Amino acid sequence: MKKIHALALFMLAAAFAAPAYALPRVTQDAILRDFLWEEFINLPPQERPKVGLALSAGGVRGFAHVGVLEVLHNAGVPIDAMAGTSMGAVVGSLYAAGLPTEQLWEISQHIQMDTITPDFNLIGVLKLLFLQKLPSSRNLQDFFNKQIGHMRFEDMAIPFATAAMDVKTGEQVVFDSGPVDIAVRASMNLPGVFDPVPYRHRYLVDGAVVNYLPVDLVKQKGADYIIASVTPPDFFSQAPQTVAAYLLRVGDVRGAAMIEESAQRANFVIQNRVLDIGTLELDKLHEAGEVGIRSANDELEALQEDLILFAIDDVVQK
């Protein structure tokens, strides 16, 4: 960190002292940023700020996080801790478990409703109509075990946390230890769409209901600098036509309020403007991911500069 501080002062002095006929200021700034960025990403983890990433909910729109992760990875942005809810829990846990973004793109091509629930059929519809029994999301648990095995949070490559809500008490239930599969299933278990997940005398539904953008959970994992990847709620698709759609829209309204509050606690926010994809349009996962790539690329230079300045300021204060 002292090396970054000294180099920063030297390079800044050189840039400001350069004659007018030298390189344009924009070019000078880019050279300085690129130089310092290489110095920063090559520092040992213990000599730089601990960087965390919070992934918002958002249904299918939340697959934009895969595109964001790809851009951050290719740029060398270190990720030392992660948290996500709902789709953010799905994407984040797979990445934290060690799956590369290339594999996440591949997985997206095979996700359908029967990946999540075994009740997406005539029998399931009859259960809903006559027994008022919501579909189960248990297939998602099996799907996760196929991707990462029966992994525990303690064994993940990147420390990760997620959350769900207990429908009996309204409390947030945080998961950062124990089995990953049941935690992720609970965190994306849409209320009114899927049956609550029974777990240790609790009945759990989607974590987005209580924590749409879990910046606080990343902070609890020890992050000094937090990047938030945010997918906006669905206010742009057609008006709800079913009970489930109305419930999802109500959740989106609540989520919008939580985003504003949580984003203020992040150091840097990447806004993924996925404006025309519904919560359950699984055939548009790849499209959402492409939006994430564009959004992250648009913000990458600003993020690099902000993180460099944060690291320098951290050294000065210490």
Secondary structure, 3 states (H helix, E strand, C coil): CHHHHHHHHHHHHHHHHCCCCCCCHHHHHHHHHHHHHHHHHCCCHHHCCCEEEEECCCHHHHHHHHHHHHHHHHHCCCCCEEEECCHHHHHHHHHHCCCCHHHHHHHHCCCCHHHHCCCCCHHHHHHHHHCCCCCCCHHHHHHHHHHHCCCEHHHCCCCEEEEEEECCCCCEEEECCCEHHHHHHHHCCCECCECCEEECCEEEECHHHCCCCCHHHHHHCCCCEEEEEECCCCCCCCCCCCHHHHHHHHHHHHHHHHHHHHHCCCCEEEECCCCCCCCCCHHHHHHHHHHHHHHHHHHHHHHHHHHHHHHHHHHHHC
